[in-house]
Amino acid sequence: MTRPVKLSNYQASQDKKKAEAYTTDLDNDVEGIVSYINRSSNEGWNDFLMSGLTLPRTAANAPAITVFQGNIDQLAFQNGGAQPRETWSAIHILHDYRVGTKIFPHIHWSHNNATPTGDVKWQIEYSVSKSHSGGTFPAATTIALIQTAGAQYEHMLVETSTANAIVADELEADSVILFRIFRDSGDGEDTFADDAFLLYLDIHFQTDGVLTREKVRPFTKKTNFGEISV
C-alpha cells in the first residue's frame, strides 16, 4: 500500500518556487519558439515593384505606350527613332529589409514580333544613398541585362548577376535608389530589330520579417536574441 508523502512547509515552499520557475521558463521558451516561427514564416524574398506604365515619358526620346496585345497597351522601348529610349524611377528601402544583403534589379518584358531574332540589351543606371543625412548620392553605376527575344508574347525576365547586384554598403531602411532605365538600339549588343515592352522593373530583396523599432536612424530591431543595431 502506497502512503501519501507529507511535505514540510519548507519543502512545499521550495517545490512551489521550482514549479513557478519551471512554468516561467516554459512560457519564455514557448514565446521564443512562437516568435521564431513567426519570424521564420515571414523571412525570405520580396519585390520592390515599378510598373512600366507608371514610368515618366517626358523626354523627346522617351519610350511610348503602344499596343502590345489586342486592346492592351504597354510601355514600348522602340528600336527606331531617337535613341537611347530612356525613363526614370526611384525606390525606397522598406524597414523589413535584411541588412547586409545585396538586392537584384530585374526586368519583366515581352514583344509582339511573330518571328523574333536577336537580343535586347536593357540598361539600368543607379545611385543609392542612406537617408536622414546618413549619406550622399555617388556617381551612377550602370548594369547591363542582355536576353534573347523569346516567342511572340512570351513573358521574359532578365535579372542582374550576383556579381553585379546592388551591394549593401548604402542600404538600410529609408535608403533611396535613383534609376535611369534605357535601351539603345544602336548598341552593338542590342540586335533585336523591334519594340521591346517593359512590363515591370522590379528589385528582389531579402526580408528578415522584422520591422525596425524606430522610424529614423540609427535603427534597431528586436530579435529572439534581444535588441540589435542595424
C-alpha positions in Angstrom: 0.0 0.0 0.0 1.4 3.4 -1.0 1.2 6.1 1.6 0.9 9.8 0.7 4.1 11.7 1.2 3.7 14.6 3.6 5.9 17.6 2.8 7.1 20.1 5.4 6.1 23.7 4.8 9.7 24.4 3.7 9.7 21.6 1.2 6.3 22.7 -0.1 7.5 26.2 -0.5 10.7 25.2 -2.4 8.7 22.9 -4.7 6.3 25.7 -5.4 9.2 28.0 -6.3 10.7 25.4 -8.6 7.3 24.8 -10.2 6.8 28.6 -10.8 10.3 28.9 -12.2 9.7 26.0 -14.5 6.5 27.5 -15.7 8.1 30.8 -16.3 11.0 29.1 -18.3 8.4 27.1 -20.2 6.4 30.3 -21.0 9.6 32.0 -22.2 10.5 29.0 -24.3 7.1 28.9 -25.9 7.2 32.7 -26.5 10.6 32.3 -28.1 9.5 29.4 -30.2 6.4 31.2 -31.4 8.5 34.3 -32.1 11.0 32.2 -34.1 8.2 30.5 -36.1 6.5 33.9 -36.8 9.8 35.4 -37.9 10.8 32.3 -40.0 7.4 32.3 -41.7 7.9 35.9 -42.8 11.5 35.9 -43.8 12.6 35.3 -47.4 12.5 37.1 -50.7 10.2 40.0 -51.7 10.0 42.6 -54.5 10.1 46.4 -54.9 7.7 47.0 -57.8 7.7 49.6 -60.6 5.2 49.1 -63.4 6.3 50.2 -66.8 3.0 52.1 -67.2 3.9 54.3 -64.3 7.3 55.4 -65.6 7.6 59.0 -66.9 7.6 59.7 -70.7 8.5 63.4 -70.8 11.8 63.3 -72.8 11.8 63.5 -76.6 13.4 60.1 -76.7 11.1 58.5 -74.1 9.5 55.1 -74.7 5.9 55.2 -75.7 2.7 53.4 -74.6 1.6 51.5 -77.7 -0.4 48.4 -78.5 1.1 45.2 -77.1 -1.7 42.5 -77.4 -5.2 43.1 -78.7 -6.6 46.1 -76.9 -3.9 46.1 -74.2 -1.2 48.8 -74.4 2.2 48.6 -72.6 5.4 50.7 -72.5 7.4 50.1 -75.6 11.1 50.8 -75.9 11.2 51.3 -79.7 14.0 50.1 -81.9 13.9 53.2 -84.2 13.8 56.9 -83.8 15.6 59.0 -81.2 18.0 56.8 -79.2 18.5 55.8 -76.5 15.0 55.3 -75.2 15.0 56.3 -71.6 12.9 56.8 -68.5 13.5 57.2 -64.7 12.3 55.9 -61.4 13.2 55.6 -57.7 12.5 53.2 -54.8 12.6 53.5 -51.1 14.1 50.7 -48.9 11.5 49.2 -46.5 12.0 48.6 -42.8 12.0 44.8 -43.1 15.0 44.8 -45.4 17.6 42.2 -44.2 20.6 44.4 -43.5 23.9 43.4 -45.2 22.3 41.6 -48.2 22.5 42.5 -51.9 19.5 43.4 -53.9 18.8 42.3 -57.5 17.2 44.5 -60.2 15.4 42.6 -62.9 13.1 43.4 -65.8 9.9 41.7 -66.9 9.4 42.2 -70.6 7.9 40.9 -73.8 7.4 41.7 -77.5 4.8 41.1 -80.2 7.1 40.1 -83.2 5.8 36.9 -84.7 9.3 35.9 -86.0 11.8 37.3 -83.5 15.6 37.2 -83.7 18.3 38.8 -81.7 18.9 40.1 -78.2 17.6 43.0 -76.2 20.0 44.9 -74.1 18.3 46.6 -71.1 20.5 49.0 -69.1 19.9 50.3 -65.6 21.8 53.2 -64.2 21.5 53.8 -60.5 22.7 55.8 -57.5 21.9 54.9 -53.9 22.2 56.8 -50.6 21.2 56.3 -46.9 18.6 58.8 -45.6 18.4 61.1 -42.5 21.7 62.8 -43.7 23.5 59.5 -43.5 24.9 59.6 -47.0 25.2 61.3 -50.3 24.3 60.1 -53.8 27.5 59.0 -55.6 28.2 58.9 -59.4 25.9 56.4 -61.0 26.7 52.7 -61.8 25.3 51.0 -64.9 24.1 47.4 -65.1 23.5 45.8 -68.5 20.9 43.0 -68.8 21.0 41.1 -72.1 18.4 38.5 -73.1 17.5 36.8 -76.4 13.9 37.5 -77.5 11.7 34.6 -77.0 8.5 33.6 -78.7 5.8 36.3 -79.5 4.1 37.5 -76.3 6.4 35.4 -74.1 6.8 36.7 -70.6 10.5 37.0 -70.1 12.5 38.0 -67.1 16.2 39.1 -67.0 18.0 39.7 -63.7 21.4 41.0 -62.7 24.0 38.5 -61.6 25.2 38.3 -58.0 28.4 40.0 -59.1 26.6 43.0 -60.5 23.8 43.2 -57.8 23.5 46.4 -55.8 25.7 46.0 -52.7 24.7 46.6 -49.2 27.1 49.4 -48.3 24.4 52.2 -48.6 21.4 50.0 -48.0 19.2 50.3 -44.9 15.7 51.3 -44.0 14.8 54.6 -45.7 17.7 54.4 -48.2 16.6 55.6 -51.7 17.8 54.3 -55.1 17.5 56.5 -58.1 17.2 54.8 -61.5 17.6 55.6 -65.2 16.3 52.7 -67.4 17.3 52.8 -71.1 17.6 50.8 -74.3 19.9 51.9 -77.1 19.2 50.0 -80.3 22.4 51.5 -81.7 24.4 49.4 -79.2 26.1 46.5 -81.0 24.8 44.1 -78.3 21.2 45.1 -78.9 20.3 43.1 -82.0 16.5 42.8 -81.7 15.1 44.9 -84.5 11.7 45.6 -83.0 10.0 47.2 -79.9 10.7 45.7 -76.5 7.9 46.2 -74.0 8.9 46.8 -70.4 6.2 45.4 -68.2 7.8 45.8 -64.8 11.1 46.9 -63.3 11.4 45.0 -60.0 14.1 44.5 -57.4 14.4 41.2 -55.5 15.4 41.9 -51.9 15.7 39.7 -48.8 13.4 40.5 -45.8 14.0 39.2 -42.3 10.4 39.7 -41.4 11.2 42.1 -38.6 10.5 45.8 -38.7 12.7 48.5 -37.1 11.7 49.8 -33.7 12.5 53.4 -34.9 11.3 55.4 -37.8 14.6 57.3 -38.1 18.2 56.1 -37.9 20.0 54.7 -36.1 17.7 51.7 -36.5 17.4 48.7 -34.2 15.4 45.5 -34.4 14.1 43.2 -31.7 15.0 39.6 -32.3 14.9 36.4 -30.4 18.3 37.2 -29.0 17.4 40.7 -27.9 17.6 44.2 -29.5 20.3 44.7 -32.2 21.5 47.7 -34.1 21.1 47.6 -37.9 
